[in-house]
């Protein structure tokens, strides 16, 4: 499927990645090329095939629902770009 | 005494045990080697001081006869493994200043066995690439050169810095991660051994995630024996990774008996691809001859869905990546670029923080997971993936291991294949099916091209049968007797 620049812009918005207008045509070409290439999968007969969810047959382990750590807020915030008073911060979202 | 940086891990272990040299001397020799190979750009962060401190502790344990399996062995760590207090970048601007407050399980396992950290190696950004050219910290240069040609070559990728460091004799071994061939391909292109264990064999906890159903840590070494030694230390169940498997870890080194008589070796006809260089075909035939001479039974097999592995991979891996990389939002860690609103900040941060290849893959992943396209792309790819795994399952009813070339060609020049993403993706044509099926695979240096570049053979094993895989690889390695050294070697 060929994507136009408007479609790429929409996907970039969904992915929350700023893409300069000038790069949209080139990117649309590249992504369209890759999508066209993966469409060869349509030739595979997958009738009755379950989509794979795990390569190794394991049952997910269960554990007690209890707190196993905590009290490390300094470590948690150590790499935050702009922490304040023990919190992460973001630009104002409500006026 | 041979140069300390030219030893194998097994050789260094013996030398340390016999007190021929100390862990400190071994570490000092490698710290010097790190400086010598700096032009290769193999390391993002060197940790010389830490290496010397760890070596001192190793000497103390050696003196008390409390040596671990890797006591005093200097190793290089792909900069995708979180290391407590040591910057971990994933070769991305978005994590350029990230200093993890915790240690990945695999590296913690290595340190528990006495290994010494030399530094964090360069890679393709978020492990997305086959050349190490997508790193935000610049490409890694291979220590190899074509005969009579001084052009700079790639070491392969994504674990390119690890491969270059081991090949150039600046580390006795390294760890990498393999999502579509990121250990085996740079191993083959750099003339070293690269092993991807079975999915679930090594914990992924603390490894920066790319595609979680495919990622697997593994060793990169100069010999198969060294890979066996490292894997034993790295592997094991980890309650913090629910996909790590609660199985005992065997003594892989003990599996290297040199006897593979009667082993059934599958040769998949679909790996004979159009346009494959004659040298690769000849190497493959040579590998078949070696295994026959060792008493193996060679069988032609068919893995009919092989050609669909790459396109399926380029849906599944970007889909998982787009989900995993959603965490880089400029709020909790990593780069932040201020914006007028929350969404503006996300977009600017991610626009500035991700390189071109990562951006392309996140966009493709977002698209194939978006409403209306999910079934046509993602579910279809997961069904094809089931077909590919089924091919291997059927094959393993007849054979014990599968022998293939590791890559469709030798190392290429830095800057080549950058214009066409699909041409670059084709590097992994022989390695990707193994990840999609969760199987263990290993590349073994097996020969040189006419212009002097290394080529590798790949062996693929049954799930969790790394012992048979390593035993066979050890025999192939001995038959190949690969002794060539790269143009740039430390020490």
Interface residues (C-beta under 8 A of the other chain):
Chain A: X3 X8 X11 X12 X13 X14 X15 X16 X17 X18 X19 X27 X30 X31 X33 X34 X35 X37 X38 X39 X40 X41 X42 X43 X44 X46 X49 X50 X51 X52 X53 X54 X55 X56 X58 X60 X61 X63 X72 X75 X76 X78 X79 X80 X81 X82 X88 X89 X90 X91 X93
Chain B: X97 X98 X99 X101 X102 X198 X199 X200 X213 X239 X242 X243 X245 X246 X305 X307 X308 X311 X312 X314 X315 X322 X326 X329 X330 X331 X332 X333 X334 X335 X336 X338 X339 X340 X341 X342 X343 X344 X345 X346 X347 X348 X350 X351 X352 X354 X359 X360 X362 X363 X364 X366 X367 X370 X377 X379 X380 X381 X382 X383 X384 X385 X386 X387 X389 X421 X422 X436 X437 X438 X463
